[in-house]
Amino acid sequence: PVAEPDGLSAPYWEGLRQGRLLVQRCRHCDTWQFGPEWICHHCHAFDPEWTEVEPHGRIFSWERAWHPSHAALKGHGPYIAVLVELPH
């Protein structure tokens, strides 16, 4: 729940700050994946690339959380958690 300024998820958070949605895609097998990993979940190639996608999808579920699920979220509630399928 906390942005890592120099960690594995840094491109994701920087993209959000710029109004862009970035998701990892393997350069070798074209598999999409999220959350961020150092290797592809499908072919195990290293260093998947970050690809911009349209921020549109189908909402499968959502929930309003009244109590923080992590200490970093204390004082930031209530908040909405949404499960979205992207067309990619």
Secondary structure as the mmCIF struct_conf table of DSSP 4:
data_model
#
loop_
_struct_conf.conf_type_id
_struct_conf.id
_struct_conf.beg_label_comp_id
_struct_conf.beg_label_asym_id
_struct_conf.beg_label_seq_id
_struct_conf.end_label_comp_id
_struct_conf.end_label_asym_id
_struct_conf.end_label_seq_id
TURN_TY1_P TURN_TY1_P1 PRO A 5 ASP A 6
BEND BEND1 GLY A 7 GLY A 7
TURN_TY1_P TURN_TY1_P2 LEU A 8 SER A 9
HELX_RH_AL_P HELX_RH_AL_P1 ALA A 10 ARG A 17
TURN_TY1_P TURN_TY1_P3 GLN A 18 GLY A 19
STRN STRN1 LEU A 21 ARG A 25
TURN_TY1_P TURN_TY1_P4 ARG A 27 CYS A 29
STRN STRN2 TRP A 32 GLN A 33
BEND BEND2 GLY A 35 GLY A 35
BEND BEND3 TRP A 38 TRP A 38
STRN STRN3 ILE A 39 ILE A 39
TURN_TY1_P TURN_TY1_P5 HIS A 41 CYS A 43
STRN STRN4 PHE A 46 PHE A 46
HELX_LH_PP_P HELX_LH_PP_P1 PRO A 48 PRO A 48
STRN STRN5 GLU A 49 VAL A 53
BEND BEND4 PRO A 55 PRO A 55
STRN STRN6 ARG A 58 ALA A 65
BEND BEND5 HIS A 67 HIS A 67
BEND BEND6 SER A 69 HIS A 70
HELX_RH_3T_P HELX_RH_3T_P1 ALA A 71 LEU A 73
TURN_TY1_P TURN_TY1_P6 LYS A 74 GLY A 75
BEND BEND7 HIS A 76 HIS A 76
BEND BEND8 PRO A 78 PRO A 78
STRN STRN7 TYR A 79 GLU A 85
#
